[in-house]
Amino acid sequence: WIITGGLGGLGLLTAKVLVNLGAAHIFLVSRSGKVSYADQGLEDDLAWLQQQTQTQVHVVRCDVSDEASVVSMLADARRVAGSVDGVIHAAGVLRDALIRGGGAALGCAEVWNAKALSAWWLHKHTLEDKLKYFVTYSSLTAAVGNIGQAAYGAANRYLDVLMEERRRLGMSGLSIRWPAVAGKGMAAGLI
């Protein structure tokens, strides 16, 4: 299993579920290679995961918005685990800004690359894998919007459409539109 944003709140919670479901290998993929938020107990979640004997947990530093890095990371995962059975794309960046005055343009590329472009590279470079699951963690902002989150909403809507296209082509694809999650993840401090 590949989990992008794997050292963030939702990524680590997802990994714990996969351990409990019997996953043999989990690759926690993170741009920094470090737990994202120091005040959310995520270090404890990672420590718990690494103590599990039935699952090999691999922490992988990779910028999934960079195509060559994605290709390399997937090759390493296949070499270690034998195959890639599932992808959960939980990576993302928040750069809230109002459109008026051009503020939204400043973080637009960063938000788009972390969510949408990364999903495209993962999709493109797993087409030969027989994925059982390809799940993206989208947001309610894709459907209803949110003040200051035009770029974030657009990038999440792209995830929804990409998963619809995968299903249309007969492949696995599910996009989950999460609300803000209390206590864990990027928006934890906002609610």
C-alpha positions as CSV (number, residue, x, y, z in Angstrom):
1,W,0.0,0.0,0.0
2,I,1.2,3.5,-0.9
3,I,-0.1,6.3,1.3
4,T,0.9,9.8,0.1
5,G,0.6,12.3,2.9
6,G,1.4,9.2,4.9
7,L,2.9,11.1,7.9
8,G,0.0,13.5,8.2
9,G,-3.1,12.9,10.4
10,L,-5.3,11.2,7.9
11,G,-2.4,9.3,6.4
12,L,-1.4,7.8,9.7
13,L,-5.0,7.0,10.7
14,T,-5.5,5.2,7.4
15,A,-2.3,3.2,7.9
16,K,-3.6,2.1,11.3
17,V,-6.7,0.8,9.6
18,L,-4.7,-1.0,7.0
19,V,-2.6,-2.7,9.7
20,N,-5.7,-3.9,11.4
21,L,-7.0,-5.2,8.0
22,G,-3.7,-7.2,7.6
23,A,-1.7,-5.2,5.1
24,A,1.8,-6.7,4.6
25,H,3.6,-3.6,3.5
26,I,2.6,0.1,4.0
27,F,4.7,2.9,2.4
28,L,4.1,6.1,4.2
29,V,5.1,8.7,1.6
30,S,5.9,12.2,2.7
31,R,7.6,15.2,1.0
32,S,9.6,15.9,4.2
33,G,10.0,12.4,5.5
34,K,8.9,13.7,8.9
35,V,5.6,13.7,10.9
36,S,3.7,16.8,9.8
37,Y,2.2,18.2,13.0
38,A,4.0,18.0,16.3
39,D,1.0,18.8,18.5
40,Q,-1.4,16.1,17.3
41,G,0.0,12.9,18.7
42,L,1.2,11.7,15.3
43,E,4.6,10.6,16.6
44,D,2.7,8.1,18.8
45,D,0.7,6.9,15.8
46,L,3.9,6.4,13.8
47,A,5.6,4.6,16.7
48,W,2.6,2.3,17.1
49,L,2.7,1.5,13.4
50,Q,6.4,0.7,13.5
51,Q,6.0,-1.7,16.4
52,Q,3.5,-3.9,14.5
53,T,5.2,-7.2,13.5
54,Q,2.6,-8.3,11.0
55,T,3.1,-5.2,8.8
56,Q,6.3,-3.8,7.4
57,V,6.0,0.0,7.6
58,H,8.3,2.0,5.3
59,V,8.7,5.7,5.7
60,V,9.6,7.2,2.3
61,R,10.7,10.7,1.5
62,C,9.2,11.6,-1.9
63,D,7.8,14.7,-3.5
64,V,4.9,13.2,-5.3
65,S,4.4,16.3,-7.5
66,D,7.7,15.4,-9.2
67,E,7.1,12.7,-11.8
68,A,10.6,11.2,-11.7
69,S,10.4,10.9,-7.9
70,V,7.0,9.1,-8.2
71,V,8.5,6.7,-10.7
72,S,11.5,5.9,-8.5
73,M,9.3,5.6,-5.3
74,L,6.9,3.1,-7.1
75,A,9.8,1.1,-8.4
76,D,11.3,0.8,-4.9
77,A,7.9,-0.2,-3.5
78,R,7.5,-2.9,-6.2
79,R,11.0,-4.2,-5.5
80,V,10.5,-4.4,-1.7
81,A,6.9,-5.6,-1.7
82,G,6.6,-7.5,-5.0
83,S,3.7,-5.4,-6.2
84,V,1.6,-2.3,-5.5
85,D,-1.9,-3.3,-4.5
86,G,-3.4,0.0,-3.5
87,V,-2.8,3.8,-3.5
88,I,-4.3,6.2,-1.1
89,H,-3.6,9.7,-2.1
90,A,-3.9,11.8,1.1
91,A,-1.3,14.4,0.3
92,G,-2.2,18.1,0.2
93,V,-1.3,21.7,1.0
94,L,-3.5,24.5,2.3
95,R,-2.7,28.0,1.1
96,D,-5.8,30.0,1.8
97,A,-6.1,33.4,0.1
98,L,-8.8,35.5,-1.4
99,I,-9.0,35.8,-5.2
100,R,-9.5,39.6,-5.0
101,G,-6.1,41.3,-5.2
102,G,-4.4,38.3,-6.7
103,G,-3.6,36.6,-3.4
104,A,-5.0,33.2,-4.5
105,A,-2.5,33.0,-7.4
106,L,0.5,32.9,-5.0
107,G,-0.3,29.4,-3.6
108,C,-2.3,28.0,-6.5
109,A,0.5,26.0,-8.1
110,E,1.6,24.6,-4.7
111,V,-1.9,23.5,-3.9
112,W,-2.5,22.1,-7.4
113,N,0.8,20.2,-7.5
114,A,0.3,18.6,-4.1
115,K,-3.2,17.3,-4.9
116,A,-4.0,17.2,-8.6
117,L,-0.7,16.8,-10.4
118,S,0.5,14.2,-7.8
119,A,-2.7,12.2,-8.4
120,W,-2.1,12.3,-12.1
121,W,1.5,11.0,-11.7
122,L,0.3,8.2,-9.4
123,H,-2.5,7.3,-11.9
124,K,-0.2,7.4,-14.9
125,H,2.6,5.3,-13.3
126,T,0.3,2.6,-11.8
127,L,-1.6,1.8,-14.9
128,E,0.4,-1.5,-15.3
129,D,-0.2,-2.4,-11.7
130,K,-3.4,-4.3,-11.0
131,L,-4.5,-2.0,-8.2
132,K,-7.3,-3.3,-6.0
133,Y,-7.8,0.3,-4.7
134,F,-7.0,3.8,-5.8
135,V,-8.5,6.2,-3.3
136,T,-8.1,10.0,-3.2
137,Y,-8.8,12.1,-0.2
138,S,-10.7,15.0,-1.6
139,S,-12.6,17.7,0.3
140,L,-16.1,19.0,0.7
141,T,-14.7,22.2,-0.8
142,A,-14.8,20.5,-4.2
143,A,-18.6,20.5,-4.0
144,V,-19.5,23.6,-1.9
145,G,-16.4,25.8,-1.9
146,N,-15.0,27.7,1.0
147,I,-13.9,31.3,1.3
148,G,-10.2,31.6,0.4
149,Q,-9.9,28.1,-0.9
150,A,-10.6,28.4,-4.6
151,A,-7.3,26.6,-5.5
152,Y,-7.9,23.9,-2.9
153,G,-11.5,23.4,-4.1
154,A,-10.4,23.1,-7.8
155,A,-7.6,20.7,-7.0
156,N,-10.0,18.5,-5.0
157,R,-12.6,18.6,-7.7
158,Y,-9.9,17.3,-10.1
159,L,-9.4,14.3,-7.8
160,D,-13.1,13.6,-8.0
161,V,-13.1,13.7,-11.8
162,L,-9.9,11.6,-12.1
163,M,-11.5,8.9,-10.0
164,E,-14.7,9.0,-12.1
165,E,-12.6,8.6,-15.2
166,R,-10.7,5.6,-13.7
167,R,-14.1,3.9,-13.0
168,R,-15.3,4.7,-16.5
169,L,-12.3,2.9,-17.8
170,G,-12.9,-0.1,-15.6
171,M,-10.2,0.6,-13.0
172,S,-10.6,1.1,-9.3
173,G,-11.2,4.7,-8.2
174,L,-12.8,6.3,-5.2
175,S,-12.7,9.9,-4.1
176,I,-13.7,10.7,-0.5
177,R,-14.8,14.3,0.2
178,W,-13.6,14.8,3.7
179,P,-14.9,17.6,5.9
180,A,-12.4,19.3,8.3
181,V,-11.3,16.6,10.8
182,A,-11.1,17.7,14.4
183,G,-7.7,17.0,16.1
184,K,-5.8,15.6,13.1
185,G,-4.5,16.8,9.8
186,M,-4.0,20.2,8.0
187,A,-7.2,21.8,9.2
188,A,-7.1,20.5,12.8
189,G,-6.1,23.9,14.2
190,L,-8.9,25.7,12.3
191,I,-11.9,23.9,13.9
